[in-house]
Amino acid sequence: MHTTLPVSHHFRRPILREEVNRINEALFRAVTASATWRPALSCGEVPAASTVRVRHARHLDALHSAVLNRSVNSVCGSRS
């Protein structure tokens, strides 16, 4: 009989933390790099349409859809 021992969340926590740190650093670099062109963005229908396409293409749930909307709104205001 083969038994599988449950993997403790303590073993996964450092790996998860490393991934969160990696994503945070990449996001920070991207936002910093975009500082010069962000003010010139046209926030009309293009971001709203893009948000809909991303939501559909990535099959986003309600939580991730809300995060996407908040992200676009943080750049474009509440137009999307």
RALINTA-V346944 format. One record per backbone hydrogen bond with DSSP energy under -0.5 kcal/mol. CO is the residue of the C=O (numbers start at 1). NH is the residue of the N-H. E is the energy in kcal/mol with one decimal. If there is no record, write none. Layout:
co->{CO & CO}
nh->{NH & NH}
e->{E & E}
This chain:
co->{1 & 3 & 6 & 8 & 8 & 9 & 10 & 12 & 13 & 14 & 15 & 16 & 17 & 18 & 19 & 20 & 21 & 22 & 23 & 24 & 25 & 26 & 27 & 28 & 29 & 30 & 32 & 34 & 34 & 35 & 37 & 38 & 41 & 44 & 45 & 46 & 47 & 48 & 49 & 50 & 51 & 52 & 53 & 54 & 55 & 56 & 61 & 62 & 63 & 64 & 65 & 66 & 67 & 68 & 69 & 70 & 71 & 72 & 72 & 73 & 77}
nh->{3 & 5 & 8 & 11 & 12 & 13 & 14 & 16 & 17 & 18 & 19 & 20 & 21 & 22 & 23 & 24 & 25 & 26 & 27 & 28 & 29 & 30 & 31 & 32 & 33 & 34 & 35 & 37 & 38 & 39 & 40 & 41 & 43 & 48 & 49 & 50 & 51 & 52 & 53 & 54 & 55 & 56 & 57 & 58 & 60 & 59 & 65 & 66 & 67 & 68 & 69 & 70 & 71 & 72 & 73 & 74 & 75 & 75 & 76 & 77 & 80}
e->{-0.5 & -0.6 & -0.6 & -1.3 & -0.8 & -1.6 & -0.6 & -2.5 & -2.7 & -2.2 & -2.0 & -2.7 & -2.7 & -2.3 & -2.5 & -2.8 & -2.5 & -2.2 & -2.7 & -2.6 & -2.4 & -2.3 & -2.7 & -2.6 & -2.5 & -1.4 & -1.2 & -0.6 & -2.3 & -0.6 & -1.0 & -1.9 & -0.7 & -0.8 & -2.8 & -2.7 & -2.5 & -1.9 & -2.3 & -2.8 & -2.5 & -2.2 & -3.1 & -2.6 & -2.0 & -0.7 & -2.5 & -2.2 & -2.0 & -2.3 & -2.6 & -2.6 & -2.2 & -2.5 & -2.8 & -1.8 & -0.9 & -0.9 & -3.3 & -2.1 & -0.6}
